Amino acid sequence: MTIRGLDPSGELSKLFFHVQAKNLQAQESGPPRAAQHSSSADPVDLSVLAQEIRDYTTRVAQVPELREDKIRRIQQVWEAGEAFATSSQVADALTRETILNELGSK
């Protein structure tokens, strides 16, 4: 089953496999390590995985929710009465999506 638009760039998959590989490597190298992080008066021990998740969550929180630059460009195109995409761009996108869905279902 393919869920469209869930991870179009594949970054979540790359992140998952990266974290999974690091955890496997940490398990093979010896006893589990714990990283200590104290942002308040109480110390908190985090596993390597938890620390990486926290770091990635912090980075994602810094990305703006709305891409104002893209919104402004779309408004300019709309106000100018220009086409958002040419027929060849639409055909190219549909072809790419069809090919990727076929590759993903195998």
C-alpha positions as CSV (number, residue, x, y, z in Angstrom):
1,M,0.0,0.0,0.0
2,T,1.3,3.5,-0.9
3,I,0.4,6.5,1.2
4,R,0.9,9.5,-1.1
5,G,2.5,12.6,0.3
6,L,3.5,11.1,3.6
7,D,7.2,11.3,3.0
8,P,7.7,12.6,-0.5
9,S,11.4,13.4,-0.1
10,G,12.2,10.2,1.7
11,E,13.8,12.1,4.6
12,L,11.8,10.3,7.3
13,S,12.9,6.9,5.9
14,K,16.5,8.0,5.8
15,L,16.3,9.2,9.4
16,F,14.7,6.0,10.6
17,F,17.4,3.8,9.0
18,H,20.2,6.1,10.2
19,V,18.9,5.9,13.8
20,Q,18.3,2.2,13.5
21,A,21.8,1.6,12.2
22,K,23.3,3.7,15.1
23,N,21.3,1.8,17.7
24,L,22.5,-1.6,16.2
25,Q,26.1,-0.4,16.2
26,A,25.8,0.9,19.8
27,Q,24.3,-2.5,20.9
28,E,27.1,-4.4,19.3
29,S,29.9,-2.3,20.7
30,G,29.0,-2.9,24.4
31,P,26.6,-2.0,27.1
32,P,24.0,0.7,26.3
33,R,25.3,4.2,26.8
34,A,23.3,7.0,28.4
35,A,23.8,10.6,27.6
36,Q,23.2,13.0,30.4
37,H,21.4,16.3,29.5
38,S,20.3,18.7,32.1
39,S,18.3,21.7,31.0
40,S,16.7,22.2,34.4
41,A,17.7,21.6,38.0
42,D,16.9,17.9,37.7
43,P,19.3,15.7,35.7
44,V,17.7,13.5,33.0
45,D,19.4,10.5,31.5
46,L,18.5,9.9,27.8
47,S,19.4,6.9,25.7
48,V,21.3,7.6,22.5
49,L,18.1,7.1,20.5
50,A,16.1,9.5,22.7
51,Q,18.8,12.1,22.4
52,E,18.8,11.9,18.6
53,I,15.0,12.1,18.5
54,R,15.1,15.2,20.7
55,D,17.7,16.8,18.5
56,Y,15.7,16.0,15.3
57,T,12.5,17.3,16.9
58,T,14.3,20.5,17.9
59,R,15.5,21.0,14.3
60,V,12.1,20.3,12.8
61,A,10.5,22.8,15.2
62,Q,12.8,25.5,13.7
63,V,11.5,25.0,10.2
64,P,8.7,27.4,9.4
65,E,5.3,25.8,9.1
66,L,4.4,28.0,6.2
67,R,6.7,28.7,3.3
68,E,5.9,32.4,3.0
69,D,8.2,32.8,0.0
70,K,6.3,30.1,-2.0
71,I,2.9,31.6,-0.9
72,R,4.0,35.0,-2.1
73,R,5.1,33.6,-5.5
74,I,1.8,31.8,-5.9
75,Q,-0.1,35.0,-5.1
76,Q,2.0,36.9,-7.7
77,V,1.3,34.2,-10.4
78,W,-2.4,34.2,-9.5
79,E,-2.7,38.0,-9.6
80,A,-0.8,38.2,-12.9
81,G,-3.1,35.6,-14.5
82,E,-0.3,33.3,-15.3
83,A,-0.5,29.6,-15.5
84,F,0.7,27.7,-12.5
85,A,2.2,24.9,-14.6
86,T,2.5,24.1,-18.2
87,S,0.9,21.0,-19.7
88,S,4.3,19.4,-20.1
89,Q,5.1,20.0,-16.4
90,V,1.8,18.4,-15.3
91,A,2.5,15.4,-17.6
92,D,6.0,15.0,-16.3
93,A,4.8,15.1,-12.7
94,L,2.1,12.5,-13.4
95,T,4.6,10.2,-15.2
96,R,7.1,10.5,-12.4
97,E,4.4,9.7,-9.8
98,T,3.2,6.7,-11.7
99,I,6.7,5.3,-12.1
100,L,7.5,5.8,-8.5
101,N,4.2,4.2,-7.4
102,E,5.0,1.2,-9.7
103,L,8.5,0.9,-8.3
104,G,7.2,1.1,-4.7
105,S,4.6,-1.6,-5.2
106,K,7.2,-4.2,-6.2
